Amino acid sequence: MRDRLSTPSCASCEYSYYHEERTSRIMKGVRLQPYEHYCLKYKRPRLFHGKDPKHKVPAWCPKRKTPCVLRVYSFRTADDWMLHEQLCKSCGKEIQPTGYRYAVRHEAASTLSPYEFWKRCETEAESELLPVPVTLHEVVEIDDGLKPTFFYKTTSGFKIAYGFKPAAAQK
């Protein structure tokens, strides 16, 4: 069974604000109306309109990156690669990557969102999807600004690397 990508929502965003009071209130020069949903990321609160999606992030979200950022992570040293290879062989399966063994090898803009990349991985060759070749056990990150997603290259194709920590890789 193939892993599923979760879609980000405004409910988990720190800038999402639902005005639950019965009376209006002024915040940053804008009168907030009762029981309305606002985004506080802008200089002034922005009201969600009826045409905006109810559960997904709207296209005008200030956190969204257009185009998305593509990063390819490779092993820092040959020793890290060798250790990972030996662990995979001894366990008899692909083990999840750990961020502190990796470093950014390539960074570029991507026309694909994480969801589009994941969907097209099933049917298209990776050379058509990515601008650089990705070798076995490397990690591909697609950052749309909302929720960066990490894909781990295995012998059977790409898998989602849920526990990959990019902060450890960038040190």
C-alpha positions in Angstrom: 0.0 0.0 0.0 1.3 3.4 -0.9 1.7 6.1 1.8 -0.7 9.1 1.7 0.3 12.7 1.9 -1.7 14.9 4.3 -2.8 18.2 3.0 -2.1 21.2 5.2 -5.0 23.3 6.5 -5.4 26.7 8.1 -6.6 25.1 11.3 -3.0 24.2 12.3 -1.6 27.6 11.3 -0.6 30.1 14.0 -1.9 33.0 11.9 -5.4 31.6 11.5 -7.9 33.4 13.8 -11.6 32.8 14.2 -13.4 35.7 15.9 -15.8 33.9 18.3 -17.0 37.0 20.2 -20.5 38.3 19.8 -19.3 41.8 19.3 -17.0 43.3 16.8 -13.5 44.3 17.8 -10.7 46.4 16.2 -7.4 44.7 15.6 -4.5 46.3 13.6 -6.9 48.9 12.2 -9.5 46.4 11.0 -12.9 45.8 12.6 -13.3 42.1 13.1 -16.8 41.0 12.7 -18.4 38.3 14.9 -17.9 34.7 13.9 -15.7 35.4 10.9 -12.4 33.7 10.0 -9.2 35.9 9.4 -5.6 35.5 8.5 -3.3 37.5 10.7 -0.1 37.0 8.7 -0.5 40.2 6.7 0.1 43.7 8.1 -3.7 43.9 8.5 -6.0 40.9 9.1 -7.5 39.5 5.9 -11.0 38.1 5.9 -11.7 34.6 4.5 -14.5 35.0 1.9 -17.2 32.5 1.0 -15.3 31.5 -2.2 -12.2 30.5 -0.3 -11.8 26.8 0.4 -13.2 25.7 3.8 -10.6 23.0 4.7 -7.7 23.6 2.4 -5.2 26.5 2.4 -6.4 29.3 -0.1 -4.2 30.3 -3.1 -3.6 33.8 -1.6 -1.9 32.4 1.6 1.2 34.5 2.4 3.1 31.4 3.6 2.7 29.7 0.2 5.9 29.6 -1.9 5.4 30.0 -5.7 7.3 28.2 -7.2 8.1 25.5 -4.7 11.7 25.0 -3.6 13.3 21.7 -4.5 16.3 20.4 -2.4 18.3 17.2 -2.9 20.1 15.9 0.2 23.1 13.5 -0.2 25.3 11.9 2.4 28.0 14.1 4.0 30.8 11.6 3.7 31.5 8.2 2.1 31.6 6.7 5.6 28.0 7.9 6.3 26.9 6.3 3.0 28.8 3.0 3.8 27.2 2.8 7.3 23.7 3.4 5.9 24.3 0.7 3.3 25.5 -1.8 5.9 22.5 -1.1 8.2 20.1 -1.6 5.3 21.7 -4.9 4.4 21.9 -6.2 8.0 18.2 -5.3 8.7 17.1 -6.7 5.4 15.1 -3.6 4.5 15.4 0.1 3.8 15.8 2.1 7.0 14.6 5.7 7.3 17.2 8.4 6.7 18.6 10.5 9.6 19.1 14.2 8.9 22.5 14.6 10.6 24.1 12.3 8.0 22.9 14.4 5.1 23.8 17.8 3.5 22.1 19.8 0.7 23.6 18.8 -2.6 21.3 20.7 -5.0 18.7 23.5 -4.6 16.4 24.8 -7.3 12.8 26.0 -8.1 10.3 23.3 -8.8 7.1 23.6 -10.8 5.6 20.6 -9.0 4.0 20.7 -5.6 4.7 17.8 -3.1 1.3 16.2 -3.9 1.8 16.5 -7.7 5.3 15.0 -7.4 4.1 12.1 -5.3 1.2 11.4 -7.7 3.4 11.5 -10.8 6.1 9.3 -9.3 3.9 6.3 -9.9 3.7 6.7 -13.7 6.6 8.9 -14.8 10.3 8.5 -14.7 12.2 10.5 -12.2 14.4 12.1 -14.9 11.2 13.8 -16.2 10.2 15.1 -12.8 13.6 16.2 -11.3 16.2 18.5 -12.9 19.1 16.4 -11.4 19.6 12.7 -11.1 18.9 11.2 -7.6 20.9 8.2 -6.5 19.9 5.5 -4.1 19.3 6.6 -0.4 19.2 10.3 -1.3 16.4 12.5 0.0 14.3 15.0 -2.1 12.5 17.8 -0.4 9.8 19.9 -2.0 8.9 22.9 0.1 5.7 24.7 -0.8 6.0 27.0 2.2 3.1 25.4 4.0 4.6 22.0 4.9 7.9 20.7 3.4 7.7 17.1 2.3 10.6 14.7 2.1 10.9 11.7 -0.3 13.5 9.0 0.2 14.9 7.1 -2.8 14.8 3.4 -2.3 15.4 0.4 -4.5 11.6 0.2 -5.1 11.2 4.0 -5.8 10.4 7.0 -3.7 8.9 6.7 -0.2 7.9 9.5 2.2 10.5 10.2 4.8 8.3 11.2 7.7 11.1 11.5 10.4 13.7 13.4 8.3 14.9 16.5 10.1 16.2 19.1 7.7 17.6 21.4 10.5 20.1 18.7 11.4 21.1 18.4 7.7 21.7 22.1 7.3 24.2 22.4 10.2 
